[in-house]
């Protein structure tokens, strides 16, 4: 049951991190807009993997609040993914600090330009000036620190109590019930903050534009990426012969989650697009215009890839139980959702200069290496089976058709 | 002579154990009647996986095509509709407006087609004659059906002896 993080796996994560570091350093010598491009690509990958880690905590809380028994054998995987959250929070903080100080030619948030709020300045922007009570630097930083602090704090609390469960044999339900209360509180907080955080961190890049469904759209993208990552980790550990207690029914259920949340994401993507397309009001469609005019392949490509692959390939029961299918679809849509984050963030920062080149791919690989290093390291610290969980027996005998 | 012998049980676990012991004596079970799905029974009886999902997919595909053809005819060909002043020479130009109705129609047809197929396949459409051997199999009893023709090598008494050992409430013929 114990996973040892060493040898080839450890070397691979270091190589990936090396590639990432190299492409970031070389990226700064990339001529015009080099600093902006490199920092944007750090923000894209940093935010994407932060979302994957956050899904770990969210999904864990969801299982506690729903009192679901089946995923108990997978619980350590959810916790392992969530272990990336503190590192992910630090990366975001570094990016935000650089963006706030406008260092290295990095202008992530248009509204952070003070002249926009000054009526005497030629750059004065009435629409943005009206948003000042919400979009101003001190309040934005307070919110950011609050979100990150809350997420990391809840993650650590879940982990601590989950490990306590392991030690206590007589009364494991006590910690379980405590975690259940915690999960309910977390889900309420997460429900609000995931929406406002996506406004603050992502939507405010395109400062003039707003969308009420945006928070869910970002959240569903995170959720599906996180689910794919968890499924792939389980398949990897099973292939090592370490998670024999995970049976086909558990894989089938994870496959169903990937299938279902892919549809949720597609639904929200299309909802957001269709309403703006239909009404065709200039101040509303500029977000789509920036993407469809300059990034049309990326815009429609992400939508179709992330919709069609899971829909057609994961529809049947046999496919959901087949690790080969899950890995194939999983790898494609994992990268597909990274491209989605790229498509959301880049046009607002880089205008039409954005490309998916060596810098972006390299940074993605670097963050993948960092993520896997932290997560696999966390998984190797404890037994892969949550022994003290009161619903363990139910989960071990999980059987569905 | 009647076609089949039936054993009636008042508990699903007794019935599952009974089915296992009947099969171990090389007697073939034709069917089992139960008021609710019994977990794991399909594996014991060796029932093949349903193809209902495939029919649902085909119904959905048909509906998708029908909806798009219909919308193209109504909104583009027969009477071109002005949707927000957008060009409407081809279907794809107004496609986003047609997606919700296409989606709804696909779901409608897949769901209804699947439900009707299920009822026809089980011969349980409204008005059809009930085929369960005992009325209580729709309430709280479970019934194992053993077809005489399938077990031609066994005498009546042998089958009855095996059934009796599985603690049924009642054994009857029909």
Interface residues (C-beta under 8 A of the other chain):
Chain A: X270 X273 X274 X277 X278 X279 X280 X315 X316 X317 X399 X401
Chain B: X39 X40 X42 X49 X53 X57 X83 X84 X85 X86 X96 X97 X99 X100
